[in-house]
Amino acid sequence: MDVQFIKYLDLMQFRQVIPLQGSPVPTLDIYGADFTKVSEVFLNNIESPSVVVVSKSRLWAQVPDLLKGSKISDVAVYSNGLTQTERSKLVYTLGGRTSVSGLTKLIQIFVKLLLQSPGQDCFNPEVGGGLLGIIGQPIENGVRNSFQSVLFGKVNNIASHIRQTQQRDGRVPLSERLLAATVQALTYSTETGQAAVKVMIRNEAGNAGYTGLGTEA
C-alpha cells in the first residue's frame, strides 16, 4: 500500500461572488454549478480559514484576517478529486494515511521521480529527473529552446525508467503501468522568472491525467 503525499487540487468554476449579508465576520457568498467536492478556497492567494458548503451550488468562504479591509481581486475554489483536466495543481502534504492506487499512484510516482535529484535513492543513485535543481538558475533570453530541450529530456528519461522497471514486475496492474508521458505545454517568463509545465500521463488501461508543475512568486 502506498501512502498519498501529493494532493490533487482541481480549479472549479463559479458564476457569482458577493459579500454575505448579516455575517458577524467578513465572508464571501459564492455561487457555482457543483461544490460537493470543494476542498479549499483561496482569496488573493491566501487560504480561507473557514469554508462552509451550504448547498450543491453555494458556499461561504470567510475572509482571512490579513485581507480584512483589502480589495479581493482573486478567488480560487478547489476540489480534492483526482485531476484529469488541465485546470489543476499538485500540493505536497505530510500526515494522514490515505492510500493510493491506479492512475493516482502512477502520477505520484512520476512526479516524485521527476523532481528527485540523482543520488537521493541509495538503491538507484542514478535515478532522478533533478527538476528541482533548475529552480533558481538563470535562463537568459534566446536560450528558451535549450531549457525546453532539457525539460523534454528529463520527462523522457523518467518515463523510460518507469517503463523498464515495470516490465520486470508482472504484478503491476494496467492502471498503474505507464504507457506514455507527454509534455503538453511549457511557459516561461524572463520578466518574472516563473516557469510552468503540464505533462499528460497515460496508463496502459487507457486512462490519462494531467500534472501541472510550476514556480510561483
C-alpha positions as CSV (number, residue, x, y, z in Angstrom):
1,M,0.0,0.0,0.0
2,D,1.3,3.4,-1.0
3,V,0.5,6.5,1.1
4,Q,-0.6,9.6,-0.7
5,F,1.8,12.5,-0.3
6,I,0.6,14.6,-3.3
7,K,-2.8,16.2,-3.0
8,Y,-4.6,17.0,-6.2
9,L,-6.5,20.3,-6.5
10,D,-8.8,20.9,-9.4
11,L,-9.8,24.5,-10.0
12,M,-13.6,24.8,-10.1
13,Q,-15.7,27.4,-11.9
14,F,-18.1,29.7,-10.2
15,R,-20.6,32.3,-11.5
16,Q,-21.0,34.9,-8.7
17,V,-19.2,36.2,-5.6
18,I,-20.9,38.7,-3.3
19,P,-20.4,39.7,0.4
20,L,-22.5,37.6,2.8
21,Q,-25.1,39.9,4.4
22,G,-25.5,39.6,8.1
23,S,-22.4,37.6,8.8
24,P,-20.5,38.5,12.1
25,V,-17.2,38.2,10.2
26,P,-16.3,39.2,6.6
27,T,-17.4,36.3,4.4
28,L,-18.0,35.8,0.7
29,D,-21.1,34.2,-0.7
30,I,-20.0,32.1,-3.7
31,Y,-22.3,30.5,-6.3
32,G,-21.4,27.8,-8.8
33,A,-22.6,24.6,-10.5
34,D,-21.3,21.9,-8.2
35,F,-19.5,22.5,-4.9
36,T,-20.0,19.0,-3.4
37,K,-16.3,18.2,-3.5
38,V,-14.8,21.5,-2.5
39,S,-11.6,21.2,-0.6
40,E,-10.1,24.7,-0.3
41,V,-10.8,28.3,-1.2
42,F,-8.1,30.9,-1.7
43,L,-8.7,34.6,-1.7
44,N,-5.8,36.7,-3.1
45,N,-3.7,33.5,-2.8
46,I,-4.4,33.2,0.9
47,E,-6.4,30.2,2.1
48,S,-9.8,30.9,3.7
49,P,-9.8,29.9,7.4
50,S,-13.4,28.6,7.1
51,V,-15.3,27.2,4.2
52,V,-19.0,26.0,4.5
53,V,-20.7,24.3,1.6
54,V,-24.3,25.5,2.1
55,S,-25.7,23.6,-0.9
56,K,-24.5,22.0,-4.1
57,S,-24.4,25.4,-5.8
58,R,-23.5,27.7,-2.9
59,L,-20.7,28.1,-0.3
60,W,-19.5,30.6,2.2
61,A,-15.7,31.4,2.5
62,Q,-14.5,33.5,5.4
63,V,-12.1,36.3,4.5
64,P,-8.7,35.8,6.1
65,D,-7.7,38.4,8.8
66,L,-4.8,39.6,6.6
67,L,-7.3,40.6,3.9
68,K,-9.8,42.4,6.1
69,G,-10.4,45.9,4.6
70,S,-8.5,45.0,1.5
71,K,-9.8,44.6,-2.1
72,I,-10.2,40.9,-3.0
73,S,-9.3,40.6,-6.7
74,D,-8.7,36.9,-7.0
75,V,-10.9,34.0,-5.8
76,A,-10.0,30.3,-6.4
77,V,-12.2,27.4,-5.4
78,Y,-10.5,23.9,-5.5
79,S,-12.0,20.4,-5.4
80,N,-10.0,17.4,-3.9
81,G,-10.6,14.7,-6.5
82,L,-8.2,13.2,-9.0
83,T,-7.3,15.8,-11.6
84,Q,-7.9,14.8,-15.1
85,T,-8.1,18.3,-16.6
86,E,-5.5,21.0,-17.3
87,R,-7.1,23.3,-14.6
88,S,-5.0,21.8,-11.8
89,K,-2.1,21.9,-9.4
90,L,-0.3,19.5,-7.1
91,V,0.4,20.1,-3.5
92,Y,2.8,18.2,-1.3
93,T,1.3,17.3,2.1
94,L,2.5,15.4,5.1
95,G,0.4,13.4,7.5
96,G,-2.6,11.1,7.1
97,R,-2.8,7.5,6.0
98,T,-4.7,7.8,2.7
99,S,-3.7,5.0,0.3
100,V,-3.4,5.5,-3.4
101,S,-3.7,3.2,-6.4
102,G,-4.3,3.2,-10.1
103,L,-3.7,6.4,-12.1
104,T,-3.3,8.5,-8.9
105,K,-0.4,6.3,-7.8
106,L,1.2,6.4,-11.3
107,I,1.1,10.2,-11.4
108,Q,2.5,10.4,-7.9
109,I,5.4,8.1,-8.8
110,F,6.2,10.1,-12.0
111,V,6.2,13.5,-10.2
112,K,8.3,12.2,-7.4
113,L,11.0,10.8,-9.7
114,L,10.9,13.9,-12.0
115,L,11.6,16.2,-9.0
116,Q,14.1,13.9,-7.3
117,S,17.8,14.7,-7.6
118,P,20.1,11.9,-8.7
119,G,21.9,10.3,-5.8
120,Q,19.0,10.6,-3.3
121,D,17.9,7.0,-3.7
122,C,20.6,4.7,-2.3
123,F,19.2,1.7,-4.2
124,N,19.1,3.6,-7.5
125,P,21.5,6.5,-7.2
126,E,21.4,7.3,-10.9
127,V,17.6,7.8,-11.0
128,G,16.1,11.2,-10.8
129,G,15.0,14.0,-13.1
130,G,16.5,16.7,-10.9
131,L,13.8,19.2,-11.9
132,L,14.1,20.9,-8.6
133,G,17.7,21.7,-9.5
134,I,16.6,24.0,-12.3
135,I,14.8,26.4,-9.8
136,G,16.9,29.5,-9.2
137,Q,19.2,29.0,-12.2
138,P,19.2,32.0,-14.6
139,I,17.7,31.4,-18.1
140,E,18.8,34.2,-20.5
141,N,16.8,35.5,-23.4
142,G,17.3,33.4,-26.5
143,V,18.0,30.1,-24.8
144,R,14.4,29.1,-24.2
145,N,14.8,26.3,-26.7
146,S,17.7,24.9,-24.6
147,F,15.6,25.0,-21.5
148,Q,12.8,23.2,-23.4
149,S,15.2,20.5,-24.6
150,V,16.5,19.9,-21.1
151,L,12.9,19.6,-19.7
152,F,11.7,17.2,-22.5
153,G,14.8,15.1,-21.9
154,K,14.1,14.8,-18.2
155,V,10.5,13.8,-18.8
156,N,11.5,11.2,-21.4
157,N,14.2,9.7,-19.2
158,I,11.9,9.3,-16.2
159,A,9.2,7.7,-18.5
160,S,11.7,5.2,-19.9
161,H,12.9,4.3,-16.4
162,I,9.4,3.7,-15.1
163,R,8.5,1.5,-18.1
164,Q,11.7,-0.5,-17.8
165,T,11.1,-1.1,-14.1
166,Q,7.5,-2.1,-14.6
167,Q,8.4,-4.5,-17.3
168,R,10.3,-6.6,-14.7
169,D,7.3,-6.7,-12.4
170,G,4.3,-8.6,-13.6
171,R,2.3,-7.7,-10.5
172,V,1.8,-4.1,-11.6
173,P,-1.8,-3.6,-12.8
174,L,-2.5,-1.9,-16.1
175,S,-4.0,1.1,-14.3
176,E,-0.5,1.7,-12.8
177,R,1.6,0.9,-15.8
178,L,2.9,3.9,-17.7
179,L,2.2,4.0,-21.4
180,A,3.3,7.5,-22.2
181,A,4.3,10.8,-20.6
182,T,4.0,13.8,-22.9
183,V,4.8,17.5,-22.3
184,Q,1.6,19.3,-23.3
185,A,2.6,22.9,-22.5
186,L,5.6,24.9,-21.4
187,T,5.6,28.5,-20.4
188,Y,8.4,30.7,-19.2
189,S,8.6,34.4,-18.5
190,T,12.0,36.1,-18.5
191,E,10.5,39.1,-16.8
192,T,9.1,37.3,-13.7
193,G,11.4,34.3,-13.7
194,Q,8.4,32.0,-13.4
195,A,8.0,28.7,-15.3
196,A,5.2,26.2,-15.6
197,V,4.9,22.8,-17.4
198,K,2.0,20.5,-18.0
199,V,2.6,16.8,-18.6
200,M,0.0,14.2,-19.6
201,I,0.4,10.8,-18.0
202,R,-1.4,7.9,-19.8
203,N,-1.6,4.4,-18.4
204,E,-1.9,1.1,-20.2
205,A,-5.6,0.9,-19.2
206,G,-6.3,3.8,-21.5
207,N,-6.8,6.5,-18.9
208,A,-5.0,9.8,-18.8
209,G,-4.4,12.6,-16.2
210,Y,-2.5,15.9,-16.2
211,T,0.1,17.1,-13.8
212,G,0.9,20.7,-13.7
213,L,4.2,21.9,-12.1
214,G,5.2,25.5,-11.8
215,T,7.0,28.1,-9.8
216,E,5.1,30.9,-8.0
217,A,6.2,34.3,-6.9
